[in-house]
Amino acid sequence: MRQLQMLFKNNLGRSFRVNIDDVKDGVTPEEIKDCMDEILASDIFDANGGGIAEIAGAQIVTTDVEEVELP
């Protein structure tokens, strides 16, 4: 699984994260930044007690799941 984690700071300086599961292969930094700019401009989140104030970063997390066959 690939998950995009977009990191923001709210008006109080606290961290806030928006996760998107199954992000497409080949997503560009420009596409991610554009999406984050839209989230910032929309002001639709109450981010841990304050509105989103700034972009703090982004990362793509890849998780491999291996089934374990039990005896």
N, C-alpha and C positions, 0 to 999 in steps of 0.2 A: 504494500500500500504506500502511496505517496501522498503526503499531506503538506499543503502550503500553510505556513504559520505567519500571519502578518502581525507585526508587533507595533503597538502604539503607546503613547503616554497620554494620560488625561490631564485635565486642568489642575489637578492636585499633585501631578508628578508621578502618579501611580501607573504601573504597567497594565496594559489591556491587550488581549490577543484575540484575533479572529482566525479560526481554522477552516480550511477548505479541504475536504477529503477528496482523494482520487484526482488530484490536479493533473492536467494533461502533460504528456511528455513534450519537451520543447518550449514550454512557456518561457517567455523572455523577461528579463528584468524590467524592461520598459512596460510590458503588459501588467506586471505585478504592481509597478509604481503607479500606473494609470488607475488601476483598481483601488489602490490604497488612497489615492488622491480623491476619488469619487466617494469613498467611505468617509474620509475626513470632511469633505464639502457637504455631504448629506446631513451630518449631525443627527443621526437617528439612534445612536447608542448612548445609554447612560453607563459610562465606563467606570465602574467601581466608585460611584459617587460624583463623577464629573464628566463633562463631555470630552470627546477625543480632541486633543490639542495639537498633537504632532505625531509624525511617523518616526518610529524608533528602529525599524529594520524588518527583515523578512528572512525566512529560511524554509527549505523544503526538507522534510523529514521522511526518510524511507524506512519502512518496517517490513521485515520478512517474518512470516508466521510459518512455523513448522509443526505439523500435527504430530503428536506423540501417541503411538499405538500402545495402549496399556495391556498388560498380560491378562 
